[in-house]
Amino acid sequence: MSELLTLSGVETHIGRYHILHGVELGVPEGRTTMLLGRNGAGKTTTLRTIMGLWRASAGEIRLGELRIEALGTPDIARAGIGYVPETMAVFSDLTVKENLVLAAREGAMDEARLDWIFGFFPPLKKFWLSRAGTLSGGQKQMLSFARAFIEPRRLLLIDEPTKGLAPAIIGALVECLAEVKRRGATILLVEQNFRVAQEIGDTVSVMDNGRVVHSGTMAELARDAALQHRLLGLSLDTHQ
């Protein structure tokens, strides 16, 4: 399995705080890699560092053969990385349509791909000309997904997509991710819901205190309750 994304010895400082401590991470091409860990482990910082939103203070980040740790965020996006932040970041004063037009950097939106997105997220079609700021939290998350999916990307970075959402919306997001996987996408996904993680993950890396402390297959971690408890604090008495 070749790796599309690799992080080698990545350090990140935010002000006087040292957040990432020599992160070693590989994301196999065409697979979904789950990035798990307790709150404050460094997962969001890792995604933001990959995306250039926070600058790595040491180490290398490679997308294929291209080193990207010194590039600006627009250049990293142009290299083929889509990003869905945990903040459901959309342009509130723009319509749903305008948000997606801006995200389609290569030109006009592909109508067939847009219809595919509407199939998973019908509210986006219903509120096509409505300002994004008027959408519910779940609908904003749908729009954030759609912005990342409106064009094929080499790599998708997705940060806690199910956080705070109703079960029905979580189901739609999981179905969408499963279809994106079937289309061969490479995904690095942060998720706190272990059941969602084991449903869609192929490989997994677990972070603690700014370091990757475990890497392997998602299936192996899902079978090992003791390892789940040690790495993630999940209950030994609860079947996950």
C-alpha positions in Angstrom: 0.0 0.0 0.0 1.6 3.3 -1.1 1.1 6.3 1.1 -0.3 9.5 -0.4 0.3 11.6 2.7 3.3 11.2 5.1 4.3 13.3 8.1 7.8 12.8 9.4 9.0 14.3 12.7 6.4 17.1 12.5 6.5 19.6 15.4 4.0 22.4 15.8 4.2 25.4 18.2 1.3 27.7 18.7 2.7 30.8 20.5 4.7 29.5 23.5 2.8 26.2 23.5 4.5 23.1 22.0 1.5 21.0 20.6 2.9 18.4 18.2 6.0 16.4 19.2 7.6 14.6 16.3 4.4 13.3 14.7 4.9 10.3 12.4 1.9 9.5 10.3 1.1 7.8 7.0 -2.2 7.8 5.0 -2.4 5.0 2.4 -3.8 6.1 -1.0 -7.4 5.1 -1.6 -8.1 4.3 2.1 -9.8 6.0 5.0 -7.5 6.6 7.9 -9.0 7.4 11.2 -7.1 9.8 13.5 -8.3 9.1 17.1 -7.4 10.1 20.6 -8.6 11.8 23.7 -9.6 15.5 23.7 -6.5 17.7 23.5 -4.3 14.9 22.0 -3.4 17.0 19.0 -5.7 15.7 16.3 -7.1 19.0 15.1 -3.7 20.6 15.3 -2.4 17.8 13.0 -5.0 18.5 10.3 -4.5 22.3 10.6 -0.8 21.8 10.3 -1.2 19.6 7.2 -3.4 22.3 5.7 -0.9 25.1 6.4 -3.3 26.9 8.8 -0.6 26.4 11.5 3.0 26.2 10.4 5.1 23.2 11.2 8.1 24.3 13.2 10.1 21.2 12.2 9.7 18.0 10.1 8.4 17.1 6.7 4.9 16.8 5.2 4.6 15.2 1.8 1.7 14.8 -0.5 3.0 12.2 -2.8 6.4 13.5 -3.8 5.6 17.1 -3.1 6.7 18.7 0.2 4.0 21.0 1.4 5.0 22.0 5.0 6.3 25.4 3.7 3.5 26.1 1.3 0.6 28.5 2.0 -2.9 27.2 2.5 -4.1 28.3 -1.0 -1.2 26.4 -2.6 -1.9 23.3 -0.5 -5.6 23.4 -1.5 -4.5 23.8 -5.2 -2.3 20.7 -4.7 -5.5 18.7 -4.2 -6.4 18.7 -0.5 -9.9 19.4 0.6 -10.6 20.3 4.2 -13.8 20.0 6.3 -13.1 21.8 9.6 -14.9 21.0 12.9 -16.3 24.5 13.0 -18.6 23.9 10.0 -16.9 26.8 8.2 -19.1 28.2 5.5 -19.5 31.8 4.2 -22.6 32.8 6.1 -23.5 35.9 4.0 -23.4 33.9 0.8 -26.0 31.5 -0.6 -25.6 27.8 -0.7 -25.0 28.1 -4.4 -22.4 30.8 -4.0 -20.5 28.8 -1.4 -20.3 25.9 -3.8 -19.4 28.1 -6.8 -16.4 29.4 -4.8 -15.4 25.9 -3.9 -15.3 24.7 -7.5 -11.9 26.1 -8.2 -11.4 24.4 -11.6 -14.4 26.2 -13.2 -18.1 25.6 -13.5 -19.6 23.0 -11.2 -20.1 19.5 -12.6 -23.9 19.1 -12.7 -23.8 15.3 -12.4 -21.6 15.6 -9.3 -23.9 18.3 -7.9 -26.9 16.0 -8.3 -24.9 13.2 -6.6 -24.4 15.6 -3.6 -28.1 16.6 -3.6 -28.9 12.8 -3.3 -27.2 12.7 0.0 -28.1 16.2 1.2 -31.5 17.2 -0.1 -31.7 20.3 2.1 -28.9 21.9 0.0 -31.1 21.8 -3.0 -34.1 23.0 -1.1 -32.2 26.0 0.3 -30.1 26.5 -2.9 -30.6 30.3 -2.9 -30.8 30.8 0.8 -28.0 32.4 2.8 -25.8 29.8 4.5 -26.1 31.7 7.8 -29.8 30.8 8.0 -29.1 27.0 7.8 -29.3 24.7 10.8 -26.1 23.3 12.3 -26.6 20.0 10.5 -27.3 21.7 7.2 -24.2 23.8 7.6 -22.2 20.6 8.1 -23.8 19.2 4.9 -22.7 22.4 3.0 -19.2 22.1 4.5 -19.0 18.5 3.2 -20.4 19.6 -0.2 -17.7 22.3 -0.5 -15.0 19.6 -0.1 -16.7 17.1 -2.4 -17.8 19.5 -5.2 -14.6 18.5 -7.1 -12.5 15.4 -6.9 -9.6 15.9 -4.4 -6.5 13.9 -4.0 -6.9 13.9 -0.2 -9.8 14.9 2.1 -9.1 16.1 5.7 -12.3 15.8 7.8 -12.4 17.0 11.4 -15.1 15.5 13.7 -18.0 15.6 11.1 -20.6 14.0 13.4 -20.0 16.2 16.5 -23.2 17.5 17.9 -25.4 16.3 15.1 -28.7 14.4 15.2 -28.6 10.6 14.4 -30.4 11.0 11.1 -27.9 13.6 9.9 -25.0 11.4 11.1 -26.5 8.5 9.0 -26.5 10.7 5.9 -22.9 11.8 6.4 -21.7 8.2 7.0 -23.5 7.1 3.8 -21.9 9.9 1.9 -18.4 9.0 3.2 -19.0 5.4 2.3 -19.8 6.3 -1.3 -16.8 8.7 -1.4 -14.7 5.7 -0.2 -16.1 3.5 -2.9 -15.1 6.1 -5.5 -11.5 5.6 -4.4 -10.9 8.7 -2.3 -8.1 9.0 0.2 -9.4 10.4 3.6 -7.9 11.4 6.9 -10.7 11.7 9.4 -10.8 12.8 13.0 -13.8 11.2 14.8 -14.8 10.9 18.5 -17.7 8.4 17.7 -16.0 5.1 17.8 -18.9 3.2 16.2 -18.7 5.6 13.2 -14.9 5.2 13.1 -15.0 1.4 13.0 -17.8 1.5 10.3 -15.8 3.6 7.8 -12.2 3.4 8.8 -9.6 1.1 7.1 -6.5 2.1 9.0 -6.1 4.0 12.3 -3.6 6.2 14.1 -4.1 7.1 17.7 -2.6 10.3 19.2 -1.8 11.1 22.8 0.0 14.2 24.0 0.9 15.4 20.5 2.4 12.1 19.3 1.1 9.1 17.4 1.2 6.2 19.9 -0.5 3.5 17.8 -1.0 2.7 14.2 -2.7 -0.3 12.6 -5.9 -1.5 11.0 -9.3 -0.2 12.2 -10.5 -3.8 12.3 -7.8 -4.9 14.8 -8.5 -2.0 17.1 -12.3 -2.6 16.9 -11.7 -6.2 18.1 -9.4 -5.3 21.0 -11.5 -3.8 23.9 -8.4 -3.7 26.2 -6.5 -1.7 23.6 -9.5 0.7 23.1 -9.6 1.2 26.8 -5.9 1.9 27.1 -5.6 4.2 24.1 -9.0 5.9 24.1 -10.5 5.4 27.5 -13.4 3.4 26.2 -15.3 1.2 28.7 -14.2 -2.4 28.9 -17.8 -3.3 29.8 -19.5 -1.7 26.8 -19.5 -3.4 23.4 -18.5 -0.8 20.9 
